[in-house]
Amino acid sequence: MEKFRKAAEKRLDPTKAHPDVVAKEALVNAEFASREREMFFENAYGEILVEYFVQWLKTEPHETKTREFIFNSALALGDVKAKMIRYEMYGRNVSFMGQGNEDNNG
C-alpha cells in the first residue's frame, strides 16, 4: 500500500508534492511520450517508404511518369516528416525562446 500512498497524497493534496518531484515526473512522462511518438512515426514512415519502393520496383523502365510520381510521393513524405519534426522541436523550445526576449528588453 505504500507505493500507492505517494500517488494518493499527490492527487488529494498537490501542495504536499515537492515541485522538483513533480517536475521530474513530468520530464519522465514527456520523454516517454516523445520516444513512443518517435517510434510510431519511424515505423509508419518506414512502412510507407518500403511500399513506395516495392511499387517502384514493379514498374517497367519505360513507365517514367509512374516512376516519377512514386519518387515524388516519397520525397513529399520526407517533407511532411521534416515539417512535423520542426513543429515538435519548435514546440519544445517555445518557453526558452520567450526567456531570451525578456532578458534583452529588460
N, C-alpha and C positions, 0 to 999 in steps of 0.2 A: 504493500500500500504506500510505502514511502516514495516510490518512483512516481506515483500519481499525485502525490501531495503538492509537489512543486507546480505542476500544471494547474491544479485546482487553486492554489494560492494566487498564481498569476492571473487566472481567469476571474476569480472572485474579487481580488483586491490588487489591481495592477500597480498601485503605488508602492507595494512591498517589493516588487521586482526591481532589481538594480538595473539602471539604464545600460550599463555595459553588458549585462547578461542578455537583455532584450536586443541590443544591437548585434551581439554575437550570433544570437539565434536567427535574427533577420538576415544576416550575411550568409549563414549556412543555408537557409531556405532559398535565398536568391541564387547562390552558387549551384544548388541542386536544380532549381528551375532552369537556369541558364544551360547547364550541362545536358539536361534532358531535352530541352528545346533544340540545342545544337545537334544532339544525336538524332532526333526526329527528322530535322531538316536535312542533315547529311545523308541519312538513309533514303529519304524521299527524293532528293536531288540525284543521288546515285542511281536509284532505280529508273528515274525518268531518262537520265543520260544514257544508261545502258539500253533502254528501249529505243531511244533515238538512234543509237549506234547500230542496233540489230536491224532496224528498219532501213537504215542507210546501206548496210551490207546486202540487204535483199534487193536493192535496186540494181539495175543494169548500168554500165558506164555511160551509155548514151542518154540516160534519163537525167539530164543536167538540172532541169527545173525542179524535179522532185528532190534530188540530192541537195541542191542549194536551199530549198525550203527546209529540209530536215536540219541542215547545218545552221541556217539562220535561227531556227527554233531553239537549237541547243545554245547558240550564243545569247538569245533572248533570255533563256532560262538562267544563264550565268549573270546577266544584267539584273534580273529580278533578285537573285541571291545576293549580289553585291549591294543592291539598294536596301534590302532588308537588313543586312549586316550594318550598313551605315546608319540606318534608323535605330537599330539596337544600341550601337556604340554612342550615338548622339544622345539617346535616352539615358544611358548610364552616366554621361558627362554633363548633363544639363545643370545639375546642382553645383558642380565645380566651376562651370563657365560663368555662372552668376556671381560667384565669390570674387573672381578676378575683376569684374567690372566695378563692384562696390569698393574694392581697395583702390582702384585708380581714381575714382570720383571723390573719395572722401579723404 
